[in-house]
Amino acid sequence: MPCIHACTISCSPPRRFWRWARRRLRVDPPGARWSAAQSSNSAIINWNTFNIGVNESVRFNQPSASSVVLNRVTGGLGPSEILGTLTANGRVFAINRDGILLGPSAVVNTAGFLATTHDIKNSDFMAGRYNFNIPGRPDASIVNQGRIKL
């Protein structure tokens, strides 16, 4: 069973190493450039908020193009705003029940990208069953004004 950690992308993580499915995920200190090194094929991160500002970048270094990281926003503090750059050599899933905005300056460059207001059970995600059947807010939406490169 995966260990799930909650944090905010704009604050310092409380530990340098987090455990994910009996493996470690190394997280470098946040700032204008933030990165996470994922050593397992699947990882789950619960965030209070997940926003990437203009001229900021977030990078997930994953084992392969088929690896996946689930970024779940649990804080209930409104939509996520991705205005900077999100890169990964694997797949990145973003869940926020309040919605997600990829602004005009947003660039997503990953092997696969999913943004949704619907949630998924941890057990389904870790088993590779991508059943996003837990509804988000009915008035929430996903808006893409940026560039997504797969």
Secondary structure as GFF3:
##gff-version 3
##sequence-region A 1 150
A	DSSP	beta_strand	5	7	.	.	.	ID=ss1
A	DSSP	beta_strand	17	20	.	.	.	ID=ss2
A	DSSP	beta_strand	23	27	.	.	.	ID=ss3
A	DSSP	beta_strand	33	38	.	.	.	ID=ss4
A	DSSP	beta_strand	42	47	.	.	.	ID=ss5
A	DSSP	beta_strand	57	61	.	.	.	ID=ss6
A	DSSP	beta_strand	68	73	.	.	.	ID=ss7
A	DSSP	beta_strand	80	82	.	.	.	ID=ss8
A	DSSP	beta_strand	85	88	.	.	.	ID=ss9
A	DSSP	beta_strand	91	96	.	.	.	ID=ss10
A	DSSP	beta_strand	100	102	.	.	.	ID=ss11
A	DSSP	beta_strand	107	109	.	.	.	ID=ss12
A	DSSP	beta_strand	112	116	.	.	.	ID=ss13
A	DSSP	alpha_helix	122	126	.	.	.	ID=ss14
A	DSSP	beta_strand	142	144	.	.	.	ID=ss15
A	DSSP	beta_strand	147	149	.	.	.	ID=ss16
###
